[in-house]
C-alpha cells in the first residue's frame, strides 16, 4: 500500500498530509494549532482528529491508508514510540506513548521519529539528496537539528540520537547551550543566535539596515530581518552570515571527516539566506578539510521545504510497516 499519512508535531502547529510513498506527492495537507498548554492528551486527541480529517477530505477510507508516521522535535524513542524530551513543546512530554495512543484513536499502525531525521529521510528519497548513497542534513531553526544517511540507510544510532549536529562542540570554552553543554554549534548559528547578532549590531549603533527593517523595534529583529538586510547588500548583516557560515563550516567539516558523505543538505528557516550563508560554509570546508576530497562533496539547500518532514515521516511509517 503506497499511501501513508505523514505528520509533524510542532510547538505552534501540527501538520499532516497523505503521501504517496512511491512518488513523494503530498495531498490534503492540513494544519491545526498544537495548543500545547492543554497537555499531551489533548494534543494527541487533536492530532488523531487531524489524521482522520485528512483521510476524510481525501475521499479515502481508513483502510486505504497503510499507516501514520509522526515527527517530533527532540529526543524520542523510535522503538517504543515514546517521546523522551521535547524541549520546544509546552508541558511534560516525558515517556508519553505517542504511537500507542494514536493507534488506539485511529486504528492505524503508527511510528515515531525525530523531526529532522524525518526531513533527512524525505530529502534523501525525494529531495536534495536524490541519487546519493550518503548524506548529512543540517536544519537551522530555533535550534539546529541534523540527520544522516549512510549506505542508503537512515542512520539513527544509539537510541535514535545519531545526527545531533547542532550539539557538535566547536569551542569547548564557548557559551552555555540549551542542552547544558558549552560551545555547541546551536549557540552560535541557530536562528536566535543570528537574531541576537543583529540586535547587538543595532544596539551598538553600527551602520546597518537591520534596525530600519524592524521598524526600530528591537523585539522585532529576527534571523529573517538579518537575512533580508544581507540580501540588500548590508555589510553588517553579510558579516553576521559570514561568521555563522564559518561556524557551520567548522561543524560540517567534522561531520565530513566522520562519515565522508557525498552531499550536505542545509535546511530549515536559516537556508532562506541562500548563498550568503552557503558560500562561507563551502569556503570554510575547503580551507579546513584535508583528509577527504571535498571537491566530490556538494553543499546544497533543501528542496522539499515544509513538506520534507511530512514526506519523511510517511516514508518511515512505510519502511517500518514493511519489516
C-alpha positions, 0 to 999 in steps of 0.5 A: 500500500503506497499511501501513508499519512505523514505528520509533524508535531510542532510547538505552534502547529501540527501538520499532516498530509497523505503521501504517496510513498512511491512518488513523494506527492503530498495531498490534503495537507492540513494544519491545526494549532498544537495548543500545547498548554492543554497537555499531551492528551489533548494534543494527541486527541487533536492530532488523531482528529487531524489524521482522520480529517485528512483521510476524510477530505481525501475521499479515502477510507481508513483502510486505504491508508497503510499507516501514520508516521509522526515527527517530533522535535527532540529526543524520542524513542523510535522503538517504543514510540515514546517521546523522551524530551521535547524541549520546544513543546509546552508541558511534560512530554516525558515517556508519553506513548505517542504511537500507542495512543494514536493507534488506539484513536485511529486504528492505524499502525503508527511510528515515531521519529525525530523531526529532522531525521524525518526531513533527512529521510524525505530529502534523501528519497525525494529531495536534495539528496536524490541519487546519493548513497550518503548524506548529512542534513543540517536544519537551522531553526530555533535550534539546529537539528541534523540527520544522516544517511549512510549506505542508503540507510537512515542512520539513527544510532544509539537510541535514535540520537545519531545526527545531533549536529547542532550539539557538535562542540566547536569551542569547548570554552564557548557559551552555555547551550540549551542542552547544558553543554558549552560551545555547541554549534546551536549557540552560535548559528541557530536562528536566535543566535543570528537574531541576537547578532543583529540586535547587538549590531543595532544596539551598538549603533553600527551602520546597518539596515537591520534596525530600519527593517524592524521598524526600530523595534528591537523585539522585532529583529529576527534571523529573517530581518538579518537575512533580508538586510544581507540580501540588500547588500548590508555589510553588517548583516553579510558579516553576521552570515559570514561568521555563522557560515564559518561556524557551520563550516567548522561543524560540517567539516567534522561531520565530513571527516566522520562519515565522508558523505557525498552531499550536505543538505542545509535546511530549515528557516536559516537556508532562506539566506541562500548563498550568503550563508552557503558560500562561507560554509563551502569556503570554510570546508575547503580551507579546513578539510584535508583528509577527504576530497571535498571537491566530490562533496556538494553543499546544497539547500533543501528542496522539499521545504515544509513538506520534507518532514511530512514526506519523511515521516510517511516514508518511515511509517512505510519502511517500518510497516514493511519489516 
